Amino acid sequence: AIKGLREKVQLATKFGISFADGKREIRGDPAYVRAACEASLKRLDVDCIDLYYQHRVDTRVPIEAT
């Protein structure tokens, strides 16, 4: 979708909500964040995300650990 435009746009995407067994879960653990980022890079077919932000805060994980 952004092929040929990557140098002209700022790319932002978010993480923090996963779906498993038909249920929504708020997640901010480091392993999930890394996996979600890697999945976004692959899905978007890019090497870099300019702004990667947390959609919802996982109150079980200290923000500095996210």
Distance bins in CASP14 RR format, pairs under 12 A and 6 or more apart:
PFRMAT RR
TARGET T0000
AUTHOR 0000-0000-0000
RMODE 2
METHOD distances of the structure
MODEL  1
1 9 0 0 0 0 0 1 0 0 0 0 0
1 11 0 0 0 0 0 1 0 0 0 0 0
1 43 0 0 0 0 0 1 0 0 0 0 0
1 44 1 0 0 1 0 0 0 0 0 0 0
1 45 0 0 0 0 1 0 0 0 0 0 0
1 46 0 0 0 0 0 1 0 0 0 0 0
2 8 0 0 0 0 1 0 0 0 0 0 0
2 9 1 0 0 1 0 0 0 0 0 0 0
2 10 0 0 0 0 0 1 0 0 0 0 0
2 11 1 0 0 1 0 0 0 0 0 0 0
2 12 0 0 0 0 0 1 0 0 0 0 0
2 13 0 0 0 0 0 1 0 0 0 0 0
2 43 0 0 0 0 0 1 0 0 0 0 0
2 44 1 0 0 1 0 0 0 0 0 0 0
2 45 0 0 0 0 1 0 0 0 0 0 0
2 46 1 0 0 1 0 0 0 0 0 0 0
2 47 0 0 0 0 0 1 0 0 0 0 0
2 48 0 0 0 0 0 1 0 0 0 0 0
2 49 0 0 0 0 0 1 0 0 0 0 0
2 50 0 0 0 0 0 1 0 0 0 0 0
3 9 0 0 0 0 0 1 0 0 0 0 0
3 44 0 0 0 0 0 1 0 0 0 0 0
3 45 1 0 0 1 0 0 0 0 0 0 0
3 46 0 0 0 0 1 0 0 0 0 0 0
4 45 0 0 0 0 0 1 0 0 0 0 0
4 46 0 0 0 0 0 1 0 0 0 0 0
5 11 0 0 0 0 1 0 0 0 0 0 0
5 44 0 0 0 0 0 1 0 0 0 0 0
5 46 0 0 0 0 0 1 0 0 0 0 0
6 44 0 0 0 0 1 0 0 0 0 0 0
6 45 0 0 0 0 1 0 0 0 0 0 0
6 46 1 0 0 1 0 0 0 0 0 0 0
6 47 0 0 0 0 1 0 0 0 0 0 0
6 48 0 0 0 0 1 0 0 0 0 0 0
6 49 0 0 0 0 0 1 0 0 0 0 0
6 50 0 0 0 0 1 0 0 0 0 0 0
7 46 0 0 0 0 0 1 0 0 0 0 0
7 47 0 0 0 0 0 1 0 0 0 0 0
7 48 0 0 0 0 0 1 0 0 0 0 0
7 50 0 0 0 0 0 1 0 0 0 0 0
9 44 0 0 0 0 0 1 0 0 0 0 0
9 46 0 0 0 0 0 1 0 0 0 0 0
9 48 0 0 0 0 0 1 0 0 0 0 0
9 49 0 0 0 0 0 1 0 0 0 0 0
9 50 0 0 0 0 1 0 0 0 0 0 0
9 51 0 0 0 0 0 1 0 0 0 0 0
10 46 0 0 0 0 0 1 0 0 0 0 0
10 48 0 0 0 0 0 1 0 0 0 0 0
10 49 0 0 0 0 1 0 0 0 0 0 0
10 50 1 0 1 0 0 0 0 0 0 0 0
10 51 1 0 0 1 0 0 0 0 0 0 0
10 52 0 0 0 0 0 1 0 0 0 0 0
11 40 0 0 0 0 1 0 0 0 0 0 0
11 41 0 0 0 0 0 1 0 0 0 0 0
11 43 0 0 0 0 0 1 0 0 0 0 0
11 44 1 0 0 1 0 0 0 0 0 0 0
11 45 0 0 0 0 0 1 0 0 0 0 0
11 46 1 0 0 1 0 0 0 0 0 0 0
11 47 0 0 0 0 0 1 0 0 0 0 0
11 48 1 0 0 1 0 0 0 0 0 0 0
11 49 1 0 1 0 0 0 0 0 0 0 0
11 50 1 0 1 0 0 0 0 0 0 0 0
11 51 1 0 0 1 0 0 0 0 0 0 0
11 52 0 0 0 0 1 0 0 0 0 0 0
11 53 0 0 0 0 0 1 0 0 0 0 0
12 40 0 0 0 0 0 1 0 0 0 0 0
12 44 0 0 0 0 0 1 0 0 0 0 0
12 46 0 0 0 0 0 1 0 0 0 0 0
12 48 0 0 0 0 0 1 0 0 0 0 0
12 49 1 0 0 1 0 0 0 0 0 0 0
12 50 1 0 0 1 0 0 0 0 0 0 0
12 51 1 1 0 0 0 0 0 0 0 0 0
12 52 1 0 0 1 0 0 0 0 0 0 0
12 53 1 0 0 1 0 0 0 0 0 0 0
12 55 0 0 0 0 0 1 0 0 0 0 0
13 36 0 0 0 0 1 0 0 0 0 0 0
13 37 0 0 0 0 1 0 0 0 0 0 0
13 39 0 0 0 0 0 1 0 0 0 0 0
13 40 1 0 1 0 0 0 0 0 0 0 0
13 41 0 0 0 0 1 0 0 0 0 0 0
13 43 0 0 0 0 1 0 0 0 0 0 0
13 44 1 0 0 1 0 0 0 0 0 0 0
13 46 0 0 0 0 1 0 0 0 0 0 0
13 48 0 0 0 0 0 1 0 0 0 0 0
13 49 1 0 1 0 0 0 0 0 0 0 0
13 50 0 0 0 0 1 0 0 0 0 0 0
13 51 1 0 0 1 0 0 0 0 0 0 0
13 52 1 0 0 1 0 0 0 0 0 0 0
13 53 1 0 0 1 0 0 0 0 0 0 0
13 54 0 0 0 0 0 1 0 0 0 0 0
13 55 0 0 0 0 1 0 0 0 0 0 0
14 28 0 0 0 0 0 1 0 0 0 0 0
14 33 0 0 0 0 0 1 0 0 0 0 0
14 36 0 0 0 0 1 0 0 0 0 0 0
14 37 0 0 0 0 0 1 0 0 0 0 0
14 40 0 0 0 0 1 0 0 0 0 0 0
14 49 0 0 0 0 1 0 0 0 0 0 0
14 51 0 0 0 0 1 0 0 0 0 0 0
14 52 1 0 0 1 0 0 0 0 0 0 0
14 53 1 0 1 0 0 0 0 0 0 0 0
14 54 1 0 0 1 0 0 0 0 0 0 0
14 55 1 0 1 0 0 0 0 0 0 0 0
14 56 0 0 0 0 1 0 0 0 0 0 0
14 57 0 0 0 0 0 1 0 0 0 0 0
15 26 0 0 0 0 0 1 0 0 0 0 0
15 27 1 0 0 1 0 0 0 0 0 0 0
15 28 1 0 0 1 0 0 0 0 0 0 0
15 29 0 0 0 0 0 1 0 0 0 0 0
15 30 0 0 0 0 0 1 0 0 0 0 0
15 31 0 0 0 0 0 1 0 0 0 0 0
15 32 1 0 0 1 0 0 0 0 0 0 0
15 33 1 0 1 0 0 0 0 0 0 0 0
15 34 0 0 0 0 1 0 0 0 0 0 0
15 35 0 0 0 0 1 0 0 0 0 0 0
15 36 1 0 1 0 0 0 0 0 0 0 0
15 37 1 0 0 1 0 0 0 0 0 0 0
15 38 0 0 0 0 0 1 0 0 0 0 0
15 39 0 0 0 0 1 0 0 0 0 0 0
15 40 1 0 0 1 0 0 0 0 0 0 0
15 41 0 0 0 0 0 1 0 0 0 0 0
15 49 0 0 0 0 1 0 0 0 0 0 0
15 51 0 0 0 0 0 1 0 0 0 0 0
15 52 1 0 0 1 0 0 0 0 0 0 0
15 53 1 0 0 1 0 0 0 0 0 0 0
15 54 1 0 0 1 0 0 0 0 0 0 0
15 55 1 0 0 1 0 0 0 0 0 0 0
15 56 0 0 0 0 1 0 0 0 0 0 0
15 57 0 0 0 0 0 1 0 0 0 0 0
15 58 0 0 0 0 0 1 0 0 0 0 0
15 66 0 0 0 0 1 0 0 0 0 0 0
16 24 0 0 0 0 0 1 0 0 0 0 0
16 25 0 0 0 0 1 0 0 0 0 0 0
16 26 1 0 0 1 0 0 0 0 0 0 0
16 27 1 0 1 0 0 0 0 0 0 0 0
16 28 1 0 1 0 0 0 0 0 0 0 0
16 29 0 0 0 0 1 0 0 0 0 0 0
16 32 1 0 0 1 0 0 0 0 0 0 0
16 33 1 0 0 1 0 0 0 0 0 0 0
16 35 0 0 0 0 0 1 0 0 0 0 0
16 36 1 0 0 1 0 0 0 0 0 0 0
16 37 0 0 0 0 0 1 0 0 0 0 0
16 39 0 0 0 0 0 1 0 0 0 0 0
16 40 0 0 0 0 0 1 0 0 0 0 0
16 52 0 0 0 0 0 1 0 0 0 0 0
16 53 0 0 0 0 1 0 0 0 0 0 0
16 54 1 0 1 0 0 0 0 0 0 0 0
16 55 1 0 1 0 0 0 0 0 0 0 0
16 56 1 0 1 0 0 0 0 0 0 0 0
16 57 0 0 0 0 1 0 0 0 0 0 0
16 58 1 0 0 1 0 0 0 0 0 0 0
16 61 0 0 0 0 0 1 0 0 0 0 0
16 66 0 0 0 0 1 0 0 0 0 0 0
17 23 0 0 0 0 0 1 0 0 0 0 0
17 24 1 0 1 0 0 0 0 0 0 0 0
17 25 1 0 0 1 0 0 0 0 0 0 0
17 26 1 0 0 1 0 0 0 0 0 0 0
17 27 1 0 0 1 0 0 0 0 0 0 0
17 28 0 0 0 0 1 0 0 0 0 0 0
17 32 0 0 0 0 0 1 0 0 0 0 0
17 36 0 0 0 0 1 0 0 0 0 0 0
17 54 0 0 0 0 1 0 0 0 0 0 0
17 55 1 0 1 0 0 0 0 0 0 0 0
17 56 1 0 0 1 0 0 0 0 0 0 0
17 57 0 0 0 0 0 1 0 0 0 0 0
17 58 0 0 0 0 1 0 0 0 0 0 0
18 24 1 0 0 1 0 0 0 0 0 0 0
18 25 1 0 1 0 0 0 0 0 0 0 0
18 26 0 0 0 0 1 0 0 0 0 0 0
18 27 1 0 1 0 0 0 0 0 0 0 0
18 28 0 0 0 0 1 0 0 0 0 0 0
18 29 0 0 0 0 0 1 0 0 0 0 0
18 31 0 0 0 0 0 1 0 0 0 0 0
18 32 1 0 0 1 0 0 0 0 0 0 0
18 33 0 0 0 0 0 1 0 0 0 0 0
18 35 0 0 0 0 1 0 0 0 0 0 0
18 36 1 0 0 1 0 0 0 0 0 0 0
18 39 0 0 0 0 0 1 0 0 0 0 0
18 55 0 0 0 0 0 1 0 0 0 0 0
18 56 0 0 0 0 0 1 0 0 0 0 0
18 58 0 0 0 0 0 1 0 0 0 0 0
19 25 1 0 0 1 0 0 0 0 0 0 0
19 26 0 0 0 0 0 1 0 0 0 0 0
19 27 0 0 0 0 0 1 0 0 0 0 0
19 36 0 0 0 0 0 1 0 0 0 0 0
20 26 0 0 0 0 0 1 0 0 0 0 0
20 27 0 0 0 0 1 0 0 0 0 0 0
20 32 0 0 0 0 0 1 0 0 0 0 0
24 55 0 0 0 0 0 1 0 0 0 0 0
24 56 0 0 0 0 1 0 0 0 0 0 0
25 32 0 0 0 0 1 0 0 0 0 0 0
25 56 0 0 0 0 1 0 0 0 0 0 0
25 58 0 0 0 0 1 0 0 0 0 0 0
25 60 0 0 0 0 0 1 0 0 0 0 0
26 32 0 0 0 0 0 1 0 0 0 0 0
26 54 0 0 0 0 1 0 0 0 0 0 0
26 55 0 0 0 0 1 0 0 0 0 0 0
26 56 1 0 1 0 0 0 0 0 0 0 0
26 57 1 0 0 1 0 0 0 0 0 0 0
26 58 1 0 1 0 0 0 0 0 0 0 0
26 59 1 0 0 1 0 0 0 0 0 0 0
26 60 0 0 0 0 1 0 0 0 0 0 0
26 61 0 0 0 0 1 0 0 0 0 0 0
26 66 0 0 0 0 0 1 0 0 0 0 0
27 33 1 0 0 1 0 0 0 0 0 0 0
27 34 0 0 0 0 0 1 0 0 0 0 0
27 35 0 0 0 0 1 0 0 0 0 0 0
27 36 1 0 0 1 0 0 0 0 0 0 0
27 54 0 0 0 0 1 0 0 0 0 0 0
27 55 0 0 0 0 1 0 0 0 0 0 0
27 56 0 0 0 0 1 0 0 0 0 0 0
27 57 0 0 0 0 0 1 0 0 0 0 0
27 58 1 0 1 0 0 0 0 0 0 0 0
27 59 0 0 0 0 0 1 0 0 0 0 0
27 60 0 0 0 0 1 0 0 0 0 0 0
27 61 0 0 0 0 1 0 0 0 0 0 0
27 66 0 0 0 0 1 0 0 0 0 0 0
28 34 0 0 0 0 0 1 0 0 0 0 0
28 35 0 0 0 0 0 1 0 0 0 0 0
28 36 0 0 0 0 1 0 0 0 0 0 0
28 37 0 0 0 0 0 1 0 0 0 0 0
28 53 0 0 0 0 0 1 0 0 0 0 0
28 54 1 0 0 1 0 0 0 0 0 0 0
28 55 0 0 0 0 1 0 0 0 0 0 0
28 56 0 0 0 0 1 0 0 0 0 0 0
28 57 1 0 0 1 0 0 0 0 0 0 0
28 58 1 1 0 0 0 0 0 0 0 0 0
28 59 0 0 0 0 1 0 0 0 0 0 0
28 60 0 0 0 0 1 0 0 0 0 0 0
28 61 1 0 1 0 0 0 0 0 0 0 0
28 62 0 0 0 0 1 0 0 0 0 0 0
28 63 0 0 0 0 1 0 0 0 0 0 0
28 64 0 0 0 0 0 1 0 0 0 0 0
28 65 0 0 0 0 1 0 0 0 0 0 0
28 66 1 0 1 0 0 0 0 0 0 0 0
29 35 0 0 0 0 1 0 0 0 0 0 0
29 36 0 0 0 0 0 1 0 0 0 0 0
29 54 0 0 0 0 0 1 0 0 0 0 0
29 58 1 0 0 1 0 0 0 0 0 0 0
29 59 0 0 0 0 0 1 0 0 0 0 0
29 60 1 0 0 1 0 0 0 0 0 0 0
29 61 1 0 1 0 0 0 0 0 0 0 0
29 62 0 0 0 0 0 1 0 0 0 0 0
29 63 0 0 0 0 0 1 0 0 0 0 0
29 65 1 0 0 1 0 0 0 0 0 0 0
29 66 1 0 0 1 0 0 0 0 0 0 0
30 36 0 0 0 0 0 1 0 0 0 0 0
30 37 0 0 0 0 0 1 0 0 0 0 0
30 58 0 0 0 0 0 1 0 0 0 0 0
30 61 0 0 0 0 1 0 0 0 0 0 0
30 62 0 0 0 0 0 1 0 0 0 0 0
30 63 0 0 0 0 0 1 0 0 0 0 0
30 64 0 0 0 0 0 1 0 0 0 0 0
30 65 1 0 0 1 0 0 0 0 0 0 0
30 66 1 0 0 1 0 0 0 0 0 0 0
31 37 0 0 0 0 0 1 0 0 0 0 0
31 38 0 0 0 0 0 1 0 0 0 0 0
31 61 0 0 0 0 0 1 0 0 0 0 0
31 65 0 0 0 0 0 1 0 0 0 0 0
31 66 0 0 0 0 0 1 0 0 0 0 0
32 38 0 0 0 0 0 1 0 0 0 0 0
32 39 0 0 0 0 0 1 0 0 0 0 0
32 54 0 0 0 0 0 1 0 0 0 0 0
32 58 0 0 0 0 1 0 0 0 0 0 0
32 60 0 0 0 0 0 1 0 0 0 0 0
32 61 0 0 0 0 1 0 0 0 0 0 0
32 65 0 0 0 0 0 1 0 0 0 0 0
32 66 0 0 0 0 1 0 0 0 0 0 0
33 39 0 0 0 0 0 1 0 0 0 0 0
33 40 0 0 0 0 0 1 0 0 0 0 0
33 52 0 0 0 0 1 0 0 0 0 0 0
33 53 0 0 0 0 0 1 0 0 0 0 0
33 54 0 0 0 0 1 0 0 0 0 0 0
33 55 0 0 0 0 0 1 0 0 0 0 0
33 58 0 0 0 0 1 0 0 0 0 0 0
33 61 0 0 0 0 1 0 0 0 0 0 0
33 63 0 0 0 0 0 1 0 0 0 0 0
33 65 0 0 0 0 1 0 0 0 0 0 0
33 66 1 0 0 1 0 0 0 0 0 0 0
34 40 0 0 0 0 0 1 0 0 0 0 0
34 41 0 0 0 0 0 1 0 0 0 0 0
34 52 0 0 0 0 0 1 0 0 0 0 0
34 66 0 0 0 0 0 1 0 0 0 0 0
35 41 0 0 0 0 0 1 0 0 0 0 0
35 42 0 0 0 0 0 1 0 0 0 0 0
36 42 0 0 0 0 0 1 0 0 0 0 0
36 43 0 0 0 0 0 1 0 0 0 0 0
36 49 0 0 0 0 0 1 0 0 0 0 0
36 52 0 0 0 0 1 0 0 0 0 0 0
36 53 0 0 0 0 0 1 0 0 0 0 0
36 54 0 0 0 0 0 1 0 0 0 0 0
36 55 0 0 0 0 1 0 0 0 0 0 0
36 58 0 0 0 0 0 1 0 0 0 0 0
36 66 0 0 0 0 0 1 0 0 0 0 0
37 43 0 0 0 0 0 1 0 0 0 0 0
37 44 0 0 0 0 0 1 0 0 0 0 0
37 46 0 0 0 0 0 1 0 0 0 0 0
37 47 0 0 0 0 0 1 0 0 0 0 0
37 48 0 0 0 0 0 1 0 0 0 0 0
37 49 1 0 0 1 0 0 0 0 0 0 0
37 51 0 0 0 0 0 1 0 0 0 0 0
37 52 1 0 0 1 0 0 0 0 0 0 0
37 53 0 0 0 0 0 1 0 0 0 0 0
37 54 0 0 0 0 0 1 0 0 0 0 0
37 66 0 0 0 0 0 1 0 0 0 0 0
38 44 0 0 0 0 0 1 0 0 0 0 0
38 46 0 0 0 0 0 1 0 0 0 0 0
38 47 0 0 0 0 0 1 0 0 0 0 0
38 49 0 0 0 0 0 1 0 0 0 0 0
38 52 0 0 0 0 0 1 0 0 0 0 0
39 45 0 0 0 0 0 1 0 0 0 0 0
39 49 0 0 0 0 0 1 0 0 0 0 0
39 52 0 0 0 0 0 1 0 0 0 0 0
40 46 0 0 0 0 1 0 0 0 0 0 0
40 47 0 0 0 0 0 1 0 0 0 0 0
40 48 0 0 0 0 0 1 0 0 0 0 0
40 49 1 0 0 1 0 0 0 0 0 0 0
40 50 0 0 0 0 0 1 0 0 0 0 0
40 51 0 0 0 0 0 1 0 0 0 0 0
40 52 1 0 0 1 0 0 0 0 0 0 0
40 53 0 0 0 0 0 1 0 0 0 0 0
40 55 0 0 0 0 0 1 0 0 0 0 0
41 47 1 0 0 1 0 0 0 0 0 0 0
41 48 1 0 0 1 0 0 0 0 0 0 0
41 49 1 0 0 1 0 0 0 0 0 0 0
41 52 0 0 0 0 1 0 0 0 0 0 0
42 49 0 0 0 0 0 1 0 0 0 0 0
43 49 0 0 0 0 0 1 0 0 0 0 0
44 50 0 0 0 0 0 1 0 0 0 0 0
44 52 0 0 0 0 0 1 0 0 0 0 0
46 52 0 0 0 0 0 1 0 0 0 0 0
52 66 0 0 0 0 0 1 0 0 0 0 0
53 66 0 0 0 0 0 1 0 0 0 0 0
54 61 0 0 0 0 0 1 0 0 0 0 0
54 63 0 0 0 0 1 0 0 0 0 0 0
54 66 1 0 0 1 0 0 0 0 0 0 0
55 66 0 0 0 0 0 1 0 0 0 0 0
56 63 0 0 0 0 0 1 0 0 0 0 0
56 66 0 0 0 0 0 1 0 0 0 0 0
57 63 1 0 0 1 0 0 0 0 0 0 0
57 65 0 0 0 0 0 1 0 0 0 0 0
57 66 0 0 0 0 1 0 0 0 0 0 0
58 65 0 0 0 0 1 0 0 0 0 0 0
58 66 1 0 0 1 0 0 0 0 0 0 0
59 66 0 0 0 0 0 1 0 0 0 0 0
60 66 0 0 0 0 0 1 0 0 0 0 0
END
